[in-house]
Amino acid sequence: MPVEGGSSSGSASAARHPKQKRKAHSLSIRRTNSTEERQPGIQRGDMLEGQDSKLPHALRNNLLDLFGQIEREFENLYIENIELRREIDSLNERLTGDGQTVEGGDPTKGALKTKASHSTSQLSQKLKTTYKASTSKIVSSFKATTGSRALCQLLKEYMGHRDGIWDLSVTRTQPVVLGTASADHSALLWSIETGKCLLRYAGHAGSVNSIKFHPTEQMALTASGDQTAHIWRYMVQLPAPQPPPDVSAPCDDDQDSSDREEGEVDGEGPCEVPTVRVATATLKSHQGVVIAADWLVGGRQVVTASWDRAANLYEVETSELVHTLTGHDQELTHCCTHPTQRLVVTSSRDTTFRLWDFRDPSIHSVNVFQGHTDTVTSAVFTVGDNVVSGSDDRTVKVWDLKNMRSPIATIRTDSAVNR
């Protein structure tokens, strides 16, 4: 491109005289065939001879040397390509007699493919290794282990909710029923054997996030997004196994009229599933979503965990708030009680879980455990005095209650661990 420039005189003269146009120069590089012989006496620097270059002499020579190296590389590739074509032609001549040709019968394509395959083999191998490494974590979840293949079979479906199911629980006493908590603002009780819905609880105004059954009585505890926890009674009768019902026959209600009147139960659905709408007790001291709730041993107290960063301890009989457990820096994700001792464990998005000890009425101690690097989605007690914690950091850790300085086992998973 032509370039306008000022005169070469000093700054003083430039200020006194107007700018003058100087002769425009352009940089051109002459293309030559690498196989042609250069004329004697012509050097690389002669290409730019006579042109006004502002590049320093050393930098200019270095640039010319780089151009020379590039030219030699192309020349070597060109010569190598010619040699490959000759080899392909020779190979085709030998194979023609046997009725065979190189892939596609096109010598040029064969040569180019052979060269490309050789020059990209290392890059292809790196890409394959990277792809396998990035997908191995997902694929490993679906691979069946050799020698101990796990076979799963669908036994029963429980269909009745109209939105996602957040939690489920099984009663500890007779009759044994299954309870489910759903985002459709309801909790359902099911017959495990028949899959029939026995009762619906519709007392919450928000998503039902958890459900737990009383250890000895027919009572359920549900936590909800409406910032409350409800305690409600249920009375169900398990249906006897029967042959497929006649479609023309009317559906019979398993509960008598006295049961309906006590629990304010009315009918819903095609078979008039009994529905309870009034709670025995409503616990409403939280300022955020109540994400989980559980019964303490004995069933006289309950604990709730909320997104307001606190857990509350209530008396069941009076619905009185006994303690507010604070200390977590972010929202709570779960709470669980020990089956035989007055211990509570709460987990939080602050990457910790806390162990609350209520065995001594006068002293309520708390221990903080920081073994995870991401949200602790749940922490639960086991029968063997262990605590199992799961986290979004893709690990499950097992802790011993007698020595919880470090986990006794760590299980790594391919994805975040749900509660």
Helices and strands as residue ranges (DSSP letters): H 11-16, G 44-48, H 57-96, G 103-105, H 107-119, H 121-139, E 165-170, E 177-182, E 187-191, E 197-201, E 208-213, E 219-224, E 229-233, H 257-263, E 265-268, E 273-276, E 281-283, E 290-295, E 301-306, E 311-315, E 321-325, E 332-337, E 343-348, E 353-360, E 363-369, E 376-381, E 386-391, E 395-400, E 409-412
